[in-house]
Amino acid sequence: RNHREIISGLIKSSAPPFAQSLCVLGAGFCRDLDLRELEKEFPKIILVDRSRDDIVDGLKFQFDGSSTAIEMNSVSDITGIHDALLAYQAQPSESALEEIFETALHLLSRSVLL
């Protein structure tokens, strides 16, 4: 088995039964994913990356046309912590550092890992 098959197999085996969607954060060129295989398992696949162009290039590599199961999203900061880091970098302070920690703790409290 190649790397793409292994990664896609791990995703499928980790998904809850009857999962209706898959969201891939940091999808990039999607070279780690067998999207054709994953779309058999997930009716909806959301690919998120900073570069929409990278996702488009990755889809061109794997598909002749488009896929009805796949949605693309370009987001520069999915965590919400970027602005707090910039504030600390611009003017290091205890309050800016506390904001970073509070944002991180809030994110962790909402996280669900497979």
C-alpha positions, 0 to 999 in steps of 0.5 A, spaced: 500 500 500 502 506 498 502 513 503 495 515 500 492 509 501 494 508 508 492 515 510 485 515 507 484 508 510 486 511 517 481 516 516 475 512 514 477 507 519 477 513 524 470 516 522 464 514 526 459 510 523 455 513 518 459 519 518 456 524 513 462 529 512 469 529 512 473 536 513 480 536 512 484 542 515 491 544 511 489 540 505 494 543 500 495 539 494 491 533 497 497 529 495 496 525 502 489 523 500 485 518 495 479 523 494 476 518 489 476 513 495 474 518 500 468 520 496 465 513 496 465 513 504 463 521 505 457 524 501 460 531 503 468 532 503 470 539 505 477 541 504 480 547 507 487 550 506 490 557 506 491 557 498 485 555 494 489 555 488 493 549 492 486 545 493 484 546 486 491 544 483 490 538 487 483 536 485 485 537 478 491 532 479 486 527 482 479 528 478 478 530 470 473 534 472 469 536 478 466 532 484 459 534 487 462 531 494 467 536 494 467 543 497 473 548 498 474 553 503 480 558 503 481 560 510 487 564 513 486 562 520 482 557 523 484 557 530 482 565 531 489 565 535 493 569 529 490 576 531 492 575 539 499 572 536 500 578 532 498 583 538 503 579 542 509 580 537 507 587 536 507 589 543 509 583 548 505 584 554 502 579 560 495 581 558 497 579 550 500 573 553 494 571 557 489 572 551 493 567 547 493 562 553 485 563 554 484 563 546 488 556 546 484 553 552 478 555 549 479 552 543 482 545 546 475 545 550 471 545 544 476 540 540 473 533 539 479 528 537 478 522 533 
